[in-house]
Amino acid sequence: MNLPKHYIKKAYSLAKRILRKYARQEVSEETRQRENEIAVATLKKGENFIRTALLLRKNNSEENVVLSMICQGIENILKGLLLSKDYVRYEPLLRRKFGKNLLRLYYRTRKEYHISNLDARAVNELQILAYLYKNQFLHYGHLISLLNDDKAFESGHLLKKLFQILAYVKRRIY
């Protein structure tokens, strides 16, 4: 029987997912510790991106650079939270399923941690940032200038909420 390659690849992928989900493999303490270190490093990287963005904004830097760094920080923080919850489950999904989609990351993180929704203003800011980030408008400064009429995008409320979440996470995970 001569099966096309993509069927073989799908069958192998399915078997691999089933094994990962149902097989009870002994995982060493060292492996778990390393997974936790990766999750914490990802969270810290996200926090550093946001702190750097705030410094740049304070020094009147280009707004598209500031917003891009804020989005990278949000992305890393949300991915770090998912990794700290279940590394084996989320590590393969981060690039393939979530990618640069901040809203999808936010909703999955909210679901995993049973967090109540952000207020409407913060969610609105996140939706705008997610759209700009996902469609790579932040890479091109002239597009952001046209969209915002040279006014700084108000992301302060979202950042305030994000730092509250980070403070909570530091107490639980770090």
Secondary structure, 3 states (H helix, E strand, C coil): CCCCHHHHHHHHHHHHHHHHHHCCCCCCHHHHHHHHHHHHHHHHHHHHHHHHHHHHHHCCCCHHHHHHHHHHHHHHHHHHHHHHHCHHHHCCHHHHHHCCCHHHHHHHHHHHHCCCCCCHHHHHHHHHHHHHHHCCHHHCHHHHHHHHCCCCCCCHHHHHHHHHHHHHHHHHCC
